[in-house]
């Protein structure tokens, strides 16, 4: 699963966000942080 994300989704996200200010890197990092934050409660359960 991690390989799929690294090999497919991250390069595609950077390509889609290439026209944004900063190349979409800030949005990608923000999305990763939001995803991790939202998944943390599942670790507790």
N, CA, C and O atoms as a GROMACS GRO file, in nm:
protein
  180
    1UNK      N    1   0.082  -0.120   0.000
    1UNK     CA    2   0.000   0.000   0.000
    1UNK      C    3   0.087   0.126   0.000
    1UNK      O    4   0.058   0.222  -0.071
    2UNK      N    5   0.192   0.123   0.080
    2UNK     CA    6   0.282   0.238   0.086
    2UNK      C    7   0.349   0.258  -0.050
    2UNK      O    8   0.363   0.371  -0.097
    3UNK      N    9   0.390   0.148  -0.113
    3UNK     CA   10   0.452   0.158  -0.245
    3UNK      C   11   0.355   0.219  -0.347
    3UNK      O   12   0.396   0.302  -0.428
    4UNK      N   13   0.230   0.180  -0.342
    4UNK     CA   14   0.130   0.235  -0.434
    4UNK      C   15   0.119   0.386  -0.418
    4UNK      O   16   0.114   0.459  -0.517
    5UNK      N   17   0.114   0.431  -0.294
    5UNK     CA   18   0.104   0.575  -0.269
    5UNK      C   19   0.228   0.646  -0.321
    5UNK      O   20   0.218   0.749  -0.387
    6UNK      N   21   0.346   0.592  -0.290
    6UNK     CA   22   0.470   0.658  -0.331
    6UNK      C   23   0.490   0.655  -0.482
    6UNK      O   24   0.540   0.751  -0.540
    7UNK      N   25   0.450   0.546  -0.545
    7UNK     CA   26   0.475   0.530  -0.687
    7UNK      C   27   0.369   0.595  -0.776
    7UNK      O   28   0.400   0.638  -0.887
    8UNK      N   29   0.247   0.602  -0.730
    8UNK     CA   30   0.138   0.650  -0.815
    8UNK      C   31   0.079   0.783  -0.771
    8UNK      O   32   0.073   0.878  -0.849
    9UNK      N   33   0.036   0.790  -0.647
    9UNK     CA   34  -0.045   0.905  -0.604
    9UNK      C   35   0.037   1.032  -0.582
    9UNK      O   36  -0.009   1.140  -0.619
   10UNK      N   37   0.154   1.022  -0.525
   10UNK     CA   38   0.233   1.143  -0.499
   10UNK      C   39   0.280   1.208  -0.629
   10UNK      O   40   0.265   1.329  -0.643
   11UNK      N   41   0.337   1.133  -0.724
   11UNK     CA   42   0.374   1.198  -0.850
   11UNK      C   43   0.254   1.258  -0.925
   11UNK      O   44   0.264   1.364  -0.986
   12UNK      N   45   0.141   1.190  -0.919
   12UNK     CA   46   0.021   1.242  -0.986
   12UNK      C   47  -0.027   1.370  -0.917
   12UNK      O   48  -0.067   1.465  -0.984
   13UNK      N   49  -0.024   1.372  -0.786
   13UNK     CA   50  -0.065   1.491  -0.711
   13UNK      C   51   0.027   1.609  -0.743
   13UNK      O   52  -0.019   1.722  -0.757
   14UNK      N   53   0.156   1.583  -0.754
   14UNK     CA   54   0.250   1.690  -0.788
   14UNK      C   55   0.229   1.739  -0.930
   14UNK      O   56   0.245   1.858  -0.958
   15UNK      N   57   0.192   1.649  -1.021
   15UNK     CA   58   0.166   1.690  -1.158
   15UNK      C   59   0.039   1.775  -1.166
   15UNK      O   60   0.035   1.874  -1.240
   16UNK      N   61  -0.063   1.738  -1.091
   16UNK     CA   62  -0.187   1.815  -1.091
   16UNK      C   63  -0.165   1.952  -1.029
   16UNK      O   64  -0.220   2.052  -1.076
   17UNK      N   65  -0.085   1.957  -0.923
   17UNK     CA   66  -0.061   2.083  -0.853
   17UNK      C   67   0.054   2.164  -0.907
   17UNK      O   68   0.095   2.262  -0.845
   18UNK      N   69   0.108   2.126  -1.022
   18UNK     CA   70   0.225   2.195  -1.077
   18UNK      C   71   0.198   2.342  -1.107
   18UNK      O   72   0.290   2.424  -1.100
   19UNK      N   73   0.075   2.376  -1.140
   19UNK     CA   74   0.042   2.515  -1.173
   19UNK      C   75   0.013   2.600  -1.050
   19UNK      O   76  -0.002   2.722  -1.062
   20UNK      N   77   0.006   2.540  -0.935
   20UNK     CA   78  -0.019   2.616  -0.814
   20UNK      C   79   0.108   2.685  -0.768
   20UNK      O   80   0.219   2.645  -0.803
   21UNK      N   81   0.090   2.790  -0.687
   21UNK     CA   82   0.206   2.858  -0.630
   21UNK      C   83   0.282   2.760  -0.542
   21UNK      O   84   0.221   2.697  -0.454
   22UNK      N   85   0.410   2.746  -0.562
   22UNK     CA   86   0.489   2.651  -0.485
   22UNK      C   87   0.489   2.511  -0.545
   22UNK      O   88   0.545   2.419  -0.486
   23UNK      N   89   0.427   2.495  -0.660
   23UNK     CA   90   0.428   2.365  -0.727
   23UNK      C   91   0.338   2.260  -0.664
   23UNK      O   92   0.347   2.143  -0.699
   24UNK      N   93   0.253   2.300  -0.572
   24UNK     CA   94   0.161   2.206  -0.508
   24UNK      C   95   0.220   2.132  -0.390
   24UNK      O   96   0.154   2.047  -0.331
   25UNK      N   97   0.344   2.164  -0.354
   25UNK     CA   98   0.408   2.093  -0.244
   25UNK      C   99   0.341   2.124  -0.110
   25UNK      O  100   0.323   2.035  -0.027
   26UNK      N  101   0.305   2.251  -0.088
   26UNK     CA  102   0.240   2.287   0.038
   26UNK      C  103   0.105   2.217   0.053
   26UNK      O  104   0.070   2.170   0.162
   27UNK      N  105   0.031   2.210  -0.055
   27UNK     CA  106  -0.098   2.143  -0.050
   27UNK      C  107  -0.082   1.994  -0.024
   27UNK      O  108  -0.160   1.934   0.050
   28UNK      N  109   0.019   1.933  -0.087
   28UNK     CA  110   0.045   1.791  -0.066
   28UNK      C  111   0.083   1.764   0.079
   28UNK      O  112   0.033   1.669   0.140
   29UNK      N  113   0.171   1.845   0.134
   29UNK     CA  114   0.212   1.828   0.274
   29UNK      C  115   0.094   1.850   0.367
   29UNK      O  116   0.076   1.777   0.464
   30UNK      N  117   0.013   1.951   0.338
   30UNK     CA  118  -0.106   1.977   0.419
   30UNK      C  119  -0.203   1.860   0.415
   30UNK      O  120  -0.262   1.825   0.518
   31UNK      N  121  -0.220   1.801   0.299
   31UNK     CA  122  -0.309   1.686   0.286
   31UNK      C  123  -0.256   1.564   0.360
   31UNK      O  124  -0.332   1.490   0.422
   32UNK      N  125  -0.125   1.544   0.354
   32UNK     CA  126  -0.066   1.430   0.427
   32UNK      C  127  -0.082   1.449   0.577
   32UNK      O  128  -0.116   1.355   0.649
   33UNK      N  129  -0.056   1.570   0.625
   33UNK     CA  130  -0.073   1.598   0.768
   33UNK      C  131  -0.218   1.581   0.810
   33UNK      O  132  -0.245   1.524   0.916
   34UNK      N  133  -0.312   1.630   0.729
   34UNK     CA  134  -0.453   1.614   0.761
   34UNK      C  135  -0.492   1.467   0.763
   34UNK      O  136  -0.567   1.424   0.850
   35UNK      N  137  -0.442   1.390   0.668
   35UNK     CA  138  -0.474   1.247   0.662
   35UNK      C  139  -0.420   1.172   0.783
   35UNK      O  140  -0.489   1.088   0.841
   36UNK      N  141  -0.297   1.203   0.821
   36UNK     CA  142  -0.239   1.138   0.939
   36UNK      C  143  -0.317   1.175   1.064
   36UNK      O  144  -0.346   1.090   1.148
   37UNK      N  145  -0.351   1.303   1.076
   37UNK     CA  146  -0.426   1.349   1.192
   37UNK      C  147  -0.562   1.281   1.202
   37UNK      O  148  -0.606   1.244   1.311
   38UNK      N  149  -0.629   1.263   1.089
   38UNK     CA  150  -0.759   1.200   1.092
   38UNK      C  151  -0.751   1.049   1.117
   38UNK      O  152  -0.847   0.990   1.166
   39UNK      N  153  -0.638   0.987   1.085
   39UNK     CA  154  -0.622   0.842   1.106
   39UNK      C  155  -0.571   0.807   1.246
   39UNK      O  156  -0.582   0.692   1.288
   40UNK      N  157  -0.517   0.903   1.318
   40UNK     CA  158  -0.464   0.874   1.452
   40UNK      C  159  -0.568   0.814   1.547
   40UNK      O  160  -0.533   0.723   1.623
   41UNK      N  161  -0.693   0.860   1.548
   41UNK     CA  162  -0.791   0.796   1.637
   41UNK      C  163  -0.811   0.647   1.608
   41UNK      O  164  -0.847   0.572   1.699
   42UNK      N  165  -0.788   0.603   1.487
   42UNK     CA  166  -0.802   0.461   1.455
   42UNK      C  167  -0.693   0.378   1.521
   42UNK      O  168  -0.713   0.260   1.547
   43UNK      N  169  -0.579   0.438   1.547
   43UNK     CA  170  -0.471   0.367   1.614
   43UNK      C  171  -0.510   0.337   1.759
   43UNK      O  172  -0.474   0.233   1.814
   44UNK      N  173  -0.582   0.429   1.820
   44UNK     CA  174  -0.624   0.415   1.959
   44UNK      C  175  -0.730   0.307   1.974
   44UNK      O  176  -0.731   0.233   2.072
   45UNK      N  177  -0.819   0.298   1.876
   45UNK     CA  178  -0.931   0.204   1.884
   45UNK      C  179  -0.890   0.066   1.855
   45UNK      O  180  -0.973  -0.025   1.858
   0.00000   0.00000   0.00000
